[in-house]
């Protein structure tokens, strides 16, 4: 199971909570660190997950009515974890996008 960053003081949006619950079921994750919640100025037309690959794993930008970043550090390849998220039944209504944020790429 992943360890929380600092204390468990950061809350999750409803949308991010669904994703984090699915992440907790996957082995090979060292840490899940939820970030700041921001309200969207426009009305959301759906639920989106943007995956940014980093050197430590990946960062998810989860948006619905509001948006929240969730950093995930992994032991395994991040592609494997994302593939499991995409096949999850509970995350069918999410649209996934991917990008790299690694130095030198």
N, C-alpha and C positions, 0 to 999 in steps of 0.2 A: 504494500500500500504506500502511496506517496505521502511525504511529510509536508505539512503546511509551512509556508514561509512566515517566519515571525510567529505571531499569535494568530488565532482564527478570528481576526477582526474584520476582514473584508467579506462582505456579503456577495452573493451571486444573484444575477438576474434570473428570472424564470427560465429564459432561453439558455443561458450559460449553465444553469443547474442541470438541465437535461444532458448537456454535452459532458459535463464533469462527472456525472454519475456513470455515463458510459465509459469514460476514460478510466475511472477507478476499477472497472472490471477487467481491464487489459493489463497483462503482466509486462514488465520491462519499463515501467514508468517510475522514475526516481522521485520527481517532485511536480506538484501542480500548484501554481501560484496565481491566484486571481488578481486582477488589477482594477483600476478605477472604472466606475460606471459612468457613462455619458449618455444623456438623452439625445435622441435624434430630432433634428428640426423638421424633417419631412416625415410624412406618414410612410411607414414601412410597408412595402408591397409583399413581403415574405420574410423568410428567415435565411440568413446567409452565414457561412463560415469561411473566412479567408485564412488560409494556412500560410504562414511565413516561416520557412525553414531557417534555423539558426545553427550555430556551432554546437550548442548544448542540446538541441532537440528541435522544437518548433514553438511558435506563438500563434494562438488562435484569436482572431478578431471575430467575435460572435455578435451578430446584430439581429435585432427583431424590432421591438418597440424602442429599445435603447441598445447601446453597444457596450461591450466589455472585452478587454484583452485578457487572455489567460495564457501564461507561459507554462510550457510543459518540458521538463528535462527527461530524456530517455536513455536507457541502457542500449536498447536495440536501435535498428535503423528507424528513423521517423516515418519513412514511407510505409513500413509495415503497420504502424499504429494508425496512420491516416486511412489505409486501406480497410482496416477493421472498423473504423468509425463510419466510413462510407457505406459499409454493408450492414450496419446496425439497423434493425427494424424501427427503433424509436427515433432515428434521425433521418427518416425517409423524406420528410418535408423540407429539409435543409438543402440549400444549393452550395456546393463546395467550389472554391477557387484556390489556386496555389501560386506561390511565388517564392523566390529565394532572397534571403537577406544575409548571405554569407560574405565575408570579406574576399575580394578578388574575383567575384562572380558577377 
